[in-house]
Amino acid sequence: MADKKADLAGPGIGDYTQLEHVLPGDYSSLLSPKETQKAIFEAKKYIEDNLCHELNLMMVTVPLIVDVESGVNDYLDRDGSRTPIQFHISNDHDKHPINAQVVQAATKWKRMALKQFNCQPGEGICTDMRAVRKDYFLDHDHSAYVDQWDWERVITPEQRNLNFLKGVVTKIWKVIVGAERHVQEIFPQLNDPRYPSLPDEIKFLHAEEILDMYPDLPRKQRETAILQKYPAVFIIGIGWTLKDGYPHEMRAADYDDWVTETRAEDGHVRHGLNGDILVWNPVTKRRHELTSMGIRVNANSLKSQLELTNQLDFLKFPYHQAIVNHEIPLSIGGGIGQSRTLMLLLRKAHLGEVSVTVWPKVLKEMCEKKNIHVLN
């Protein structure tokens, strides 16, 4: 049996010898560098406009740095392996200093912002978020620079259920499929028979169901296998410990709700009100994650998840206190990876073809040999 424990912390590859075999050897971009830039902004505008329309969101500004004491930065995984960049602002000769962090994601900030902007049930916000995640291995679809459409919407207690979650996912999927058609109308060369278009409908599966199908495979291999059957899936219940003793993937305990008990259509008891959209990328011939999202924790599920992960000390932070004391709205939200989505829609082999960031020399040389031209 493959090592399941080693598979929990994310989908990164881990070394450049392996990556060299992953990058396609017969690649040629369908768009020139100039066309690529035009297509990026066509797709970006389409997704922002239509995401706001479908989910009743408004675009708002978002922080790049936050105060450490606020507790709103995202630690991504419960094991603490991915830490934010932190720095001291001496400010007035250290009379009024601030300890600040560069955000890793705006997940918690957005929920606080719903109250700041007085959003009511059915209303929400969308951001053009930028972040830095210094602990990623830099491969073909992971970068230290992160850009996302981070969105959040106020919900009612009655909407904390799987049917509501699926309805929101379906709307997001409609926007992504529409964006693909939009850029293909402007750049017909993207409609290439080697790269099938996205399906109109997305398949919903619980992490437990996928484990039942492939009990001996670790998570990434299970995802790869299921995407051979369904080229676009939403995997529900990521973070809850499955019957093999492992969660599908590690998830932080203080934003998505992965502990709440639900009942599947077949009557089986499941857990979790969150999930990921995964697709099959025909260019890289690999699994490709587009978004992580979910119904957020309420007071009860926050306490339960912090207890399960031995992180009850987090309850001292203002963000966590606001949830426990019902001072901020119940919500659903997520982050749609901008560069990841653009890489898929524009048929690119590497994230660096649609975003400008730092890459090691070994990776740039490897890409150049394979006719993959990353931006500098």
N, C-alpha and C positions, 0 to 999 in steps of 0.2 A: 504494500500500500504506500502511495506517495505521502510525503510529509504534509499533513494538513495544517499543523501549527505554524509552520513557516509561511503559509499562504494567507495569513489573516490580515497583514498590515497594509495591504494595497497591491495594485497590479503591476508594480514596477518590475523590470527585467533583472537588473542587478549587476551585470558586467557587460563590457563592450565586445567581448568575444562572442557572447550570445547574441547581442544586438546586431552584429554584423550579419548573422544568419537570418535575423528577423526582417531587416530592411530589404525591400524588393530589389531584385537584380536586373529587372527589365523595365525600369520606371522612366517615364518621360512626362513632365507636367503638361496637362491639357491647356493651361493658361500661361501666357507670358507674365513676367513680373508686373508689368503695368496693368494687364488685365486682371491679375490676381488682386491687386489693390482695389480696383474698381469693384470687383465682385465681392470683396470683403465688406465694403461699406453698403453695397446693395443688400446683401444678406443680413447684415447687422441692423440696418434700418427696418427691414421687413420684420425681423424677429422682434425687435423692441416694440414696434407699432402694434403688431398683431398679438403679442403676448399681453400687452397692456389692455388691448380690446377684449380678448377672450376672458381674462381673469379680473377685469375691472381694476387695473393698477395704474398708478401715476409714477412717472420717472422722478427720482429724488437723488440728491447728492449723497455721497457715502464716504466715511472716513478711511484714510490710508493708515493712520496711526491712532491708537487708543491709549487711555490711561490704564496702567497695570491694575490699579485698585478697583477699577470698574468691574472686572471679571467678565467683560464681554468678548474678549478675544477667543478664538476657536482653537482648541487643541487637537482637533481632527480625529484622534484616536484615543481610546481610554487608557492606553498603556504609557502615555506621556513621551513617546519616542520622537514626536515631531514638535519641537519647541519654537516659539516665535523669536524673531530678532528683537532684542530689548536694548534700550539706550537711555541714558540719563540726560535730562535737560536741566542744566544748572540754574538758569533763569534768575536774574537779579542776584548774582553772586551766591547762589544756593540758599537765598532767603525764602524763595517760593519755588522750589524745584518740582519737577514732574518726572516720574519714571514712566516711560512710554514704550509701547510695543508696536511693531508693524503688524497689521492684521494678517492672519492666515485665511480667514473667511469672515464675512459679515453676518454670519448666521444669527448670533445673539443680538448684535447691534440692531438688526432689522426689526426684531420683535419689540425692542424698546422704542424704536422709532415709530412704530404703529401708534403708540400712545402720544408721542410728540406731535405727530401730524393729525391726531384725533380721527383716525380711521375707524369706521363703523363696520359691523358685520357685512361681508360682501365687498368691502373696499380693501385696497392694499397698495403696496409700493414696489417699484422695480428699480434696481440700481445697475450702473455700469461699473462694476466693482473691480478693483485692482488689489492684488495681494502678493506677498512673498512667502514661499515655502522652501526654506533653505535645506531641509532634510530629505528632499526627493532625490532619487537617482535620476540623472538627466538622460532620458532615452528618446524614443521617437514620439511619445505622446505624454511625457512628463517634463515640466520645466520649473525652474525656481520662480518664474514669473507667472502669476495666475490671473486670468481675466474671466469674469463670470457675469451673467445676468442673474444677480442675486435678487430674489423676489420674496415677498411675504404678504399674506392676506389674512384679515381678521375672520374668524369663524365663530359659530355658536357651539355650545356644549353638545347639541344634538348632531352636529356635523362631524363629530369625532368618531368616524366609522369608515369601514373599507369602501363602501359604495361611493361616499363623497370623495375619498382619496382617488379612486379609479376615475371618477368624473373629471377631476382636475388634471390627472395624467393624460387623459384622452384629449383634452383641450390643448395641452402643451404639445402633444404628439402632432395634432393637426397643424400647429404653427410650424413645427420643424419640417414636416412633409411639404407644407406650402412654401417654405423658404427654398427648399430644394427645387421645386418647380419654377419658382420665381427666377432663380439665378440661371436655370437651364434655358428659360425663355430668352434671357439677355445674352447668354453665352451657350449657344446650341452644342458646341463641342463637348460640353460637360455631359451631355446625354450620350454616353459611350456604352456600347453593348457589353463591354468587358466589366462594367460597373453597374449592376442592377440598381434601379431606383428604390427608395424606401417603400415598404408596404403601407397601404392606407391605414391599416389597423395594427395596433400593438397587442402582444400577447401578455396576459397577466398570469404570473406564476408565483407561488410562495416559495421561499428558500427551502422550506421543508419538503415541498413537492419535488424540487430539483434534486435534493439529497436522496430522496426515495428512488429517483430514476438512475442516479449515478452514485451509489453509496460508497464506492471505493476511490472516487476521484476527489482531489482537493478542489477548493472553490474555483480557482481560475479555469481549471480543466472542465469542471461542471458547466461553467458559463460558456466556454468554447463549444462544448458538446450540445448544449441546448440551443445555441445560436445556429447550429446546422439544421435544426428543425424549424425554428422560428427566428427569422433574421432581425426581429426587434422585440425585445421583451422588457417588462417591468417586473423586477424581482422584489417581492414584498417580504418584510420582516427581517431586515438586515441589522444584526446586533444581538438578537435573542439567541441564547445557546440552544443549538439543535440537538437532536437525539444522539448524534455521534460524539457529543461532548464539546463541540466547537460552534461559535457563531459563524454565519456565512462569511462575515467580515467584521472586524472590530469597528465599533461606532462609539463616539463620545456619548456620555450618559446624560448630558444636559441640554440637548436640543431636540432631536427626533425622538418620538415615542416608539420604542421597540419592545416594550414590556407588556402593553395592554393586550388582554386576551380577546381574540376575535374568533368567529366561526366561519369556516370556508363554505363554499356552495355544496361541497360533498358532506358537510356535517362535521368535519374534523376540526378540533380546537387548534387554533394557531395563535401566534403572538406577533404584534407589531403593526404600526400604522405608518410605515415608511417604506422606502425602497429606492431602487436605481433603475434608470433607463439604460439598457445596453443594446447595441446593434452590432451586426457583423460588418466590418469594414472591408469592402472588396479590393481596396488598393493594398492595404497591409496584410490582408487575409488573417485578421486577428479580431478578438473581442474589442469593443470600443465603447467606453462609458461616456454618456453625454450629460447626465444629471443625477445628482443625489438629492432626495427631497422627502418630505413627509409632514404629517400632522405633528405639531410640536408637543413637548411634554406639558402636562398640567401639574398642579401641586402634588397630586398623589403619585403619578408616574415618575416625576422628577425624583422624589424621595426614594422610590423603589429602585430606580436605576442607579442612583448614587450609592445606595446601600449595597447593591449587587456588585458594584465596581470598587467598593471601599473608598469612596470619595465624598463622604458626608461632610467633610471639612469645607467643600465648595459652598455649602449653604451660608457661609459668612459673607459671600459677595453680594453686592447690591442687585445684580441681575437675578440671582437665584432667590434672594429674598423677595423680589418683586413678583416672581412666579408663585412662591409659597403663599404670599399674602394677597394674591389675586389683584395685583396692582397694574399688571399689563395684560393685554388681551390674549385670549386663546387664538392660536393661529395655525396656518399651514404655510410652508415655504420651501424654498430650495435654491440651488445654484446650478444654472445651466452653463457648462463650460463654453466660453466663446470660441477660443482657439480650437478646442476639440471639435466643436460643431462645424466650424468653418473648414477645418481640415477634412472632415467627412464630406461636406457638401461640395467642396471645390476639388475633390479627388486628389488630395495631397498625401504624400508618403510620410511627411514629417511635420511636426508642430511648428518648427522653425521657418516653414515656408509661409506661414500666415501670421506670425508674431515675432517681434524683435526682442531678443533677450540674450543672455550669455550661454554659451555652449563650450565645452572643453575642446581643445585642439584635436584630440583623437576622434571625437564625434564629427567635427566639421570635415576633417580629412576623409573619414569613412563615407560621409554623405556625398562629398564631391566625387569620389570614385564611382558612386552609384547614380550619378546624374541627379542628385537631390541638392538643390541650392538653397541653403538656409539664409535667412536675412541677417544682415549685420547692422 
